[in-house]
Amino acid sequence: MSRRVQQPVTVEMRDDGTPHAFTWRGVRHPVRVIGCWKLATRWWDAGREVERTYYRVETADHQLFELYYDVAQGSGWVLDVIQD
């Protein structure tokens, strides 16, 4: 089961540009990336354009999270989904 969170997080990056850790609700979570994909929609509507890079990450205690950064909006990192 998964649940949508859609909350801003702070992400620490590796030299290769992938997430190394993120901080949510004051807790730092070191992670390893287990998946990556891109999503681009609404290219025809400049006010609502989306160009996101998603990362599925896993913590040492096997929690799964999905993070994204929206390039088009420049709004920073978001914790999108927690996989239970």
C-alpha positions as CSV (number, residue, x, y, z in Angstrom):
1,M,0.0,0.0,0.0
2,S,1.2,3.5,-0.6
3,R,0.1,7.0,0.5
4,R,0.6,10.4,-1.0
5,V,2.4,12.9,1.1
6,Q,3.2,15.8,-1.3
7,Q,5.4,17.7,1.3
8,P,8.6,19.6,0.6
9,V,11.9,18.0,1.8
10,T,15.5,18.9,1.8
11,V,17.6,16.5,-0.3
12,E,21.4,15.9,-0.2
13,M,22.9,14.9,-3.5
14,R,25.8,12.6,-4.5
15,D,28.4,13.8,-6.9
16,D,26.5,12.0,-9.7
17,G,23.4,14.1,-9.1
18,T,21.3,11.4,-7.4
19,P,19.8,11.7,-3.9
20,H,22.0,10.6,-1.0
21,A,19.7,11.5,1.9
22,F,16.6,13.6,2.6
23,T,15.2,15.4,5.6
24,W,11.5,15.2,6.4
25,R,9.9,16.4,9.6
26,G,13.3,17.0,11.1
27,V,14.5,13.5,10.6
28,R,17.4,12.8,8.2
29,H,17.0,9.6,6.0
30,P,20.1,8.3,4.2
31,V,18.9,6.4,1.1
32,R,20.0,4.4,-1.9
33,V,18.3,5.0,-5.2
34,I,16.4,1.9,-6.6
35,G,14.6,3.6,-9.5
36,C,14.5,6.8,-11.5
37,W,12.1,8.1,-14.2
38,K,11.0,11.4,-15.8
39,L,7.5,12.8,-16.2
40,A,6.6,15.6,-18.6
41,T,3.1,16.8,-19.1
42,R,1.0,19.8,-20.1
43,W,3.7,21.1,-22.4
44,W,0.9,22.9,-24.2
45,D,-0.1,24.9,-21.1
46,A,3.0,26.9,-20.0
47,G,1.3,27.9,-16.7
48,R,0.8,24.2,-15.7
49,E,3.7,22.6,-17.3
50,V,5.3,19.7,-15.4
51,E,8.8,18.3,-15.9
52,R,9.7,16.1,-13.0
53,T,12.5,13.7,-12.2
54,Y,11.3,11.0,-9.8
55,Y,13.5,8.8,-7.6
56,R,12.3,5.7,-5.7
57,V,14.6,5.4,-2.7
58,E,15.1,2.9,0.1
59,T,16.4,3.5,3.6
60,A,18.6,1.2,5.6
61,D,15.5,-0.1,7.5
62,H,13.8,-0.9,4.1
63,Q,11.3,2.0,4.0
64,L,10.4,3.0,0.4
65,F,9.8,6.6,-0.6
66,E,9.3,8.5,-3.9
67,L,10.8,11.9,-4.3
68,Y,10.7,14.3,-7.2
69,Y,12.2,17.6,-8.4
70,D,10.1,19.6,-10.8
71,V,12.4,21.4,-13.2
72,A,9.6,23.3,-14.9
73,Q,8.2,24.8,-11.7
74,G,11.6,25.1,-9.9
75,S,9.7,24.5,-6.6
76,G,12.3,22.3,-5.0
77,W,12.2,18.7,-3.8
78,V,8.9,17.0,-2.8
79,L,8.3,13.8,-0.9
80,D,5.5,12.4,-3.1
81,V,4.7,8.9,-1.9
82,I,5.5,6.6,1.1
83,Q,5.3,2.9,0.2
84,D,4.0,0.8,3.2
